[in-house]
């Protein structure tokens, strides 16, 4: 509970439509997962089971039960979607999501050879039955850097028009691709062009696995920026950045 003596930025309570925090699970043990979720549940909106980890996680249903008990949504990594599509098993992917009770799905083309128009087609196919989170940007940093801001904006708009509720801006779990350069530096010009394109910020989810990226985006956009790929052990830290309770943002939201 926030001490009443402090004036802090107002944060919406769950279920939120902005200020979302998406945590990525790369395969931590069930006990650790449970502890981390219980500690940060009020600050976590979604958990993504990263890339294809859900296929080889023997406690996946137990983890999903933990999330259900804390009213936290989940979805499987876009790389898993791409693997199913690559093998011509799209309907199997849909069934896999349904069998696990997923209400959200991620649709991406970060690795395989798929045009954004084709990706948007999959968004349309899934949007009637799921809340779709699409992704723009590539896993390979060199390939992402060749995608000009105008194309990023066009792809984001196309995905939203196709029915995506959120569009994720790629940075990977390392923070070294997509909206970031290979050295981890944020591509400021790209982010500014996207923000100035008139796309509602509530529809954008910025992957920001590092405190440096989180700090930049919170400072630039505000405490209710949507952040993704946050490590579970960093949820509390991220929330302190949003509220100006860490040195990096301590003075950002002060008035006068």
Secondary structure, 3 states (H helix, E strand, C coil): CCCCCCCCCCCCCCCCCCCCEEEEECCCCHHHHHHHHHHHHHHCCEEEECCCHHHHCCCHHHHHHHHHHCCCEEEECHHHHHHHHHCCCHHHHHHHHHHCCCCEEEECCCCCCCCHHHHHHHHHHHHCCCEEEEEECCCCHHHHHCCCHHHHHHHHHHHHHHCCCEEEECCCCCCCCCCECCCCCECHHHHHHHHCCCCCHHHEEEECCCHHHHHHHHHHHCCCCCEEEEEHHHHHHHHHHHHCCCHHHCCCCCCC
